[in-house]
Amino acid sequence: MRYLELVIHTTEEGLEPLEAELMSMGYTGLVVNDPRDFQDLMNKKHEYDWDYLSEDVMGLGGQEPTVTVYLDGEETGSGYFEAQRIDMMLEDLRQSLLNGDFGESADFGSLTVTTALRDDGEWKDNWKEYFKPKRVSDHIMVCPVWVQYELTDSEREAGVRILRIDPGMAFGTGTHETTSLCLKALEKYLGPGMSVLDVGTGSGILAIAARLLGAGDIKAVDIDPEAVRSALENAETNGMAGEMDISPGDLTKGVDFRADIVVANLMADLVMMLAEDVRKHMKPGARFISSGIIEEKLDEVLACLREKGFEIEEVTEDGMWRAVTAV
């Protein structure tokens, strides 16, 4: 589908009035770019906000505030969009802002507009071409649901199992270092029939892998409803519907489950926040596998775990990422 992207340039003061006016005109699919959000991120309003920022994200500072509107178009003899209709919409918007109840001194900036004709094929599924079947551990082959893959004879002889996944809007394709570190640790420490608690399940990949590796009772929780939906769908895709408890949940409250292995692929600050509560959900002799820990945070995480009474059994690494197994 083709659509028109309108990027309206304004000021920090003008962002909220501009967004309100656009919504009152019936345009609800808006993207607000507020540089103050980037500044909050850099100032780390919460300890767990981030451990690592890519260079692409670092380049977002200093941008001009904008509101982006996406308009569906009807194909006409002169093209996909009628320029006159768009000009009228923008003029109505300018007049509503200037004549509104925002005060005569309100500064809306230039209100200039840059436009671009887009096709959702440019981005909608392009990422999928980079997600290929990958053997992430000795016995787990992660395969996207849109790819047909058959195990080779040697893979079958090695006991490799296919885990089919569609991450949707949730984290967890298995190809990211933090996820593969968890999968390898599960494969190493999970024995037949052991119970598993997957904290922050995302796409459900770790819970599903645990079942493929022979786990017994499995509970997977996430505070994000979209992640829970994704995990339920992926469990069904792998023929595991009803074989595990996947539900909204916060480890610090309302989760009543004890496991032989607790696995959490989160980030360093969240791992430290959960360290005390994790112990309440561990059976005697259980292990806590945590990942999403950037190299620079490792010592801090290890110190926190030891303070909470854990003994560090193993630290594994992949690139800049670390995973910790503690008992």
Disulfide bonds with the S-S distance in Angstrom:
none
